[in-house]
Amino acid sequence: MNIPGLINALGLLVLAFALGFFSALQLVQPMAAFPF
C-alpha cells in the first residue's frame, strides 16, 4: 500500500477544497474578506 502517495493525494484534495471554498466565499460575499 502506497501510504505517502495516499497522504499526498489527500493533501491535494484538502488544498483544492479549501481554495474552491474560499474563492466561492469571496464570490458570494466580496466585502466579507475586507470589512474595512
C-alpha positions, 0 to 999 in steps of 0.5 A: 500500500502506497501510504505517502502517495495516499497522504499526498493525494489527500493533501491535494484534495484538502488544498483544492477544497479549501481554495474552491471554498474560499474563492466561492466565499469571496464570490458570494460575499466580496466585502466579507474578506475586507470589512474595512 
